[in-house]
Amino acid sequence: MRIQTLARELALKALYQHDLLQSRPAEELLAFCRQNADPQVAELAWALVSGCMERHEALDEVIRRTAENWELERMATSDRNILRIGVYELLFRPETPPKVAINEAIELAKKYSTENSPTFVNGVLDRIYTTHRDAEPEEPAPSGNPGEAPAPAGRGPSAAVDALLGRVDLHVHSTASDGSVDPADLPVMAARAGLAGFALTDHDSVQGIAAARAAARSTGVEVFAGVELTGYAPAPGGEGEVEVHIAGVFVDEESPALLERLRGFRQERVRRVRAMCGKLEELGLPMDADAVLARADDGAVGRVHLAQEMVARGHCRSLRGAFEDYIGTGGPAYVPKEKLTPSQAVGLVRHAGGCSVLCHPGVTPITDRSIEELADEGLDALEVHYPLHTPQDEKRLLDLARRIGLLVTGGSDFHGEAKPGIHLGQETVSLVELEALRERAAARL
């Protein structure tokens, strides 16, 4: 058996003890390696053990982010430490070819873990390697000193971890719909928040994407084309209906079919606002529909703009009050929008080349069975990470996503002043989840 393979097996046994017996001292682990192998194998094994121990926080965070549907602490002890060794070799030992690191980890899983472990280990490490590879420059950086070997390709271990842990907010709104921040101002805000990117998902509009992308060129922040659509479904119990919000990420913002439908939705929004202004007039609350439309500034007008005008005219003390007392669902001035089913919204996103996401399912009155039906109809992902989701919500949704084969996303639902308690980047996912979405969207081209 190869010396390196023996060293990995010995390192796994040492790390297993370290994990199982609650942090054995380094001196004992070093002695264990020396007592159970010849000096060359023991030296290689200790290099892996000590490296994993020194980098354990970064390694565990990468594993947590990548194995999104698995809690690190609930993994089998053998799997957890096989992954630590594999991730350490992928990110911090450039002398080990990535494919060797992955294949050796799979062999460890076959020998020391359960029947399903090799597939699990392969999936996690392959996603990490793919993201790491995509983050590297194509050519090795020069060493700077004549006669020296060139430095390994890539930007170094720290940059590799940063690339894997980069955060993206996949649910953001601007003044192109009902947000208060101009699309061109969002990239700077995102950079200040430490984001690698964000998806602009305005309601029924892709008008802000070009401006956001142009402004992002000087920030290093990536802008992903998105849109948020509203579908209506029967309420659980059969009385009335509920709004089901479907976001599209990686849509083709120049898709003629998408643009035509969005144009119709925006025209419907204007009709709706005028109808609600008429109802408010009948209730003794004078309104000017043109003033409400002006607040949208050529973007997709919505009830938030109407609520803002109501507050400005002194009809309500707050935006929340306007919704609760007048224009919320079932309120005396409420007018429903043109009806689009959630399935139709999913189909529209799909035909525009994007990935469809069920927004904030933890606070939407929708059953797991309805989500399963949407998955059968083409839904791609669940927005698991959301400001109003509890830890219990997230666990339930993670388990559901894993069970029915949906991807996992997260976002803040940032609107600016319209939702003052929510800040950009409040909820995010890593670049690993982002790449899974991007790959699925690319497969449709």
N, C-alpha and C positions, 0 to 999 in steps of 0.2 A: 504493500500500500504506500502511496506517495507520502512524503514527509509532511507536506502541507495539509493533506487530508487527515492524517493522524493528529496534527496540531489542532485542527478545527474541532475534532471529536473531543480532545482533551480540554480545549477551551470551553466547549459546551458543558462538559461535566463540571468544570470549576464554576462557571457562571450559574449553572443549575443549583449548585450548593449555596453559592452566594445569595441567590434569590430565595431559595427555599428556607435557609437557616437565618434569614434576616441579616444580611450584610456581614459575612465573615471578614475578618481583617485581611488586608492585602498580603501581609506576611504569610498567613496560613494558606492563601490561594497559591502564592508563589511556591511555597513548600510542597503543596499538593501536586503542582505541575512537575516539579523536579523529582518527586518520589515516584511518579507514574509514567515516566518516559525518559528516553535518553536525552542528553543535553541539547541536541539540535532541535528535537521536537518540542521539548519543554520551553526553549527560548521562543520559538515561534508561537506556541500556545500562550505563553505569558504576554507576548506583544498584543495578541488579540484580547485577552482578558483585561489587561491594564488599559488598553485603548477603549474598550467598551465601558469600563468603569469611569474613566475620565470624561467620556462624552455621553454618559447615560442620559442626561436631561435632553440633549439634542436628539439622540437616537430615539428615545421614547416618544418625543413630540412628533417626530417624522412618522413613526409607526402609528400613533394615534390619528394623525391627520389622514394617513393613507388608508388604514383599515377602519374607515369611518363607521362601519356597521358593527365593529367589534370593540369592546372595552378592553384596554390593555391588561387591566388587572384580572379580567375574567378569562383571558386566553390560557391555554395550557402552558404550564411553566416551560416545558421544552420548546413549544412554538415561540413563545415570547423571547427566549434567549437565542434561538436559531435566527430569528429576525434581527435581533440586536447585532449578532455577528455579521449577518449579511448586509445590513445597512451600514455598519461600520466599514466593511470592506468596500462597499460601493462608493461611499462618500469621503472616506478618510485614508484609504490605502490605494493610491493611484497605481501602485505596482501590481495590483491584482486586476486582471482583466474583468470587466463587469460580468460577462457571461460566465466566467469561472466562478465568481462570487455567488451568482444566482444558482448555477448548477450544483455547486458544493452545498449550498444551503438546502436545496431540494433533496439531495442525497442524505443529509443529516436528518431531515424530516422523515424520509422513508425508513431510516434505521432506528430513530429514537422517538418517533411520535406516532400519531394515529393514522388511520387509512386516508383521511381527507386532508391531512396536514401538508403533504407535498403540493397539492393544488393551491391551497390557501397561501402557503409561503411563496410559491411561484407568482401568484397574482399580485401580492403586495410588493414584492421586490421588483417585478417587471414594471409596475406603475411608477415606482420610485426611480428606477433607471431611466425610463422614458422621459420623465420630467427633468431629471438631471441632465440627460443627453441634450434635450432641447434647449437647456439654459447655457450650454457651452458654446464658445466660438468654434468655428470650423477648423482653424489652424492653431497649432501649439504656439504659445507666446514665446518670444525669444528670451534666452537667459540673460542677455545683456553683457556677458563676458565671453570673449573669444575662446574657443576650445572647449567650453562647457556644453554638456548636453542640454537640449532645449527643455524648458519646463513642461510638465505634463499639461495636456490640453485642459481647458476649463479655467474657472476663475478662482479656484481654491476651495477647500472644504467649507469655509465659512460662507462663501457666496453660494455654494451648492445648497447648503442647508437653508440659507435665506430664500433661495429660489423655490425650494420645496415648501417653505412655510410662508411664502408671500401670501398676503390676504387680499381677497377680492370681495366686493359688495355687489351682489347680483340683483339688487332691487332698489333703484334710485329714480327719483322724479325731478323734473325741472319745470321752468316756466312754459315749456312746450306743452304741458298739461296743467296740473294743479299744484305744482311745486312753486316755491318762492325764489329759487336760485336760478339764474340764467345758465343755460347749458355750458357756455364758454367759461363760467366761473367754477364749475364743478371739478375739473382736473386739478387745479391748485389746491382746492379744499381736500381732495382725495390724497394728494401728495403729502399735505400737512398731517393727514390722519394716518399716514404710513401705509396706504393702500398701494398694491401693485396695479390695480385696475378696478373698474366698476362697469356694470351694465346699466345703460340708460333705458329705463322701461316706462316711458310715459304712457298715460292712458290714451289709447286710440291714436297714437302719434309717434312718428319717427323723425319729426322735423328738427329736433335738437341734436341729432347724432352728428351731423357734419360739423356743426360749430364746436361741439365738445371734442371731437377728434382733432380738429385744427388747433384748438387751445392746448390739447394734451401733448403735442409734439415736443414742447419745450420742458415738459415735466417728467417724462419717463413713465407716466401712467398710461395704461392701455384702456381704451374705451370699447366696450362690446355693444353691438347693436341689439336693442331689445324693444319690446312693446308690451303693454299690459292690456288685456282684453277682459271684458266682463260677460260671463255666461249666467244664465238663470236656470235653476233646477228646482224640482218640487222639494219643499221642505220635508225633513223627516217627520213622519206622522201624517203627511198628506195634506196639511192645511197651509195654503199659501206657497211661496217660493223663496229661495235664498239666492243671493248673489254669490257666484263662484268665480274668483279671479284667476285667470290663466296668464302667466307671463311667457313671452317668447324670448329666448336668448340665442344669439348668433343668427338672427333672421337676416335675410337679404333686404335691406332697407330700400332697395330700388326695385323690388318685385312689383310689376304692374298690377298683379291681382291683389297683393296686399295693399298697395297704395289706393286702389280703387275702393276696396272695402273700408279702409280707414277714412277716406274722404266721405263716404256715406255715413259712417259713424259720427264724424264731426258735425255733419249737417243735422243729424238726428239730435246731437247734443244742443245745438242752437235752438231747434224746435222745442226741446224739452225745457230749456231755461226760460224761453218765452212763455211756455204753458205754465210753469211754476210761478213766474212773476204774475201772470194773470190770476192764479189762485190766491196768491198773497194779497193782491189788490182786492179781491172779493172778501178777504178776511179783515180788510181795513188797514192793510200795511202797504202804503204806496211804494211802488218799485219802478225802476227804469231798466228795462231789459238791455238796452244799448250800453248802459253803464256797467252792467254785469259782463257783457261780452267784451267791453274794453279792458276789463281786468285780466282777461285771458291773453290779451296782447297777441292776437292771431294764433294762439295755441288752442289746444282742445279745451273748450270751456266745460266746467263741471260745477257740481253743487258747492264745492269749496268757494268758488268765485261768487256764487249767489250768497253764501253765508257771509263772506267778507263784506259785500254790499249791504246786507241786512244789519250787520254790526255798525258799519259806517253811518247808516241812517238812524241808528238808535232803536231799531226794532228788537234787537237782542243784545245781551251783554257779551256774549262769546260765540265763537264758531260752534262749540259743542251745544250751546243752548239753541242755536238756529236749527241744528240737526234734530235735537231731542224734541223740540216743541213744534217744528214746522215741516222741515224738508227731509227728515230721515224716512226710511222705509215705513210706510203706513201712516205717515204724518199728514195733517190736513192739506198741506200744499205739495205733497209728494206726487211726482209723475214718473212712472216707470220708463226705462229706455227701450229702444228696439230690442226685441228678444233674440239673443244668440244663445244656443245651448252650450254647456261646457265642452261637449264633444265637438261642436262646430268650431269653437275657439281653438281647440287642440288641432283640428284639421287645418285651420287657417295658418297657424304657426308652422305646421309641418310642411305645407305647400310653399311657404316662404323660406324653407330651408333651415328653420330653427329648431331648437329643442323646447318643448312645452313644459312649464313648471306650474304645479298647483300651489298658489300663493297661500301663505299663512293657514294651512289646514287645521292647525291646533285651535284656531279661534273662529273657524268657519263651521257652521252647523251642517257638516257633511259626514256621512257614515263611512266606515272603512270599506263596506261593500260598494258604495258609490265610487270610492277611489279605485278599488279593484276594477270596476267596470270601465272607468276612464283609462286605466292602464291597458286594458284589453283594446281600447279604441285608439291607443297611440300616445297616451301621456308618457312623458320621458322622466320626470323628476318630481320630488316633493321638496318644498321649501321647509326644511327641518329647522334651520336656525333662524329665528325671528324674534324681535324684541319682546313680544307678548307671550311667547311660548315658555312654559315652565319646564324645568328639567324632566318632569314626568312626561310632558308633551313630546319633548325631543326623543326620549327613550322609546316611547310608543311609536313615533313616526319613523325612527331609525329601524326599529324591528319590522314595521310594516313595509318600508322601502326595500329592505333586504329580502323579505318574504316574497314580494311580488315583482322584484327585479327592477325597481326604479332607482335612478340616480339621486344624489343628495345635493341640495343647494342651500344657500342662506343669504339673507340680505336684510338691510335695515328698514326698507320702505321709507327712505328719507324723503321728506317733503319740504324741509326748511321750516318757515314760520307756521305753516299749516299743521305741523306736528312738532311743536317746540321741544317735546321731551325726547325726541329721537335725533341722534346725530349720525352723520355719514360714517360708515364703517362700524357701526355699533354691533352688527352681526355680519359675519363673513364666512367664507370657506377658503380652503387653501388652493394653490395652483393644481394640486392633484385632482380635486373635484372639478375644477375648471377644465382641465385637459380631458376628463372623461366626457364632459358636455361637448367640448369642441370636437372631439373625435366622432361622437355620435352625429353631430350636425354635418361634419365633413363627409361622412359616409353617405349622406343623402344627395350630395352634389352629382 
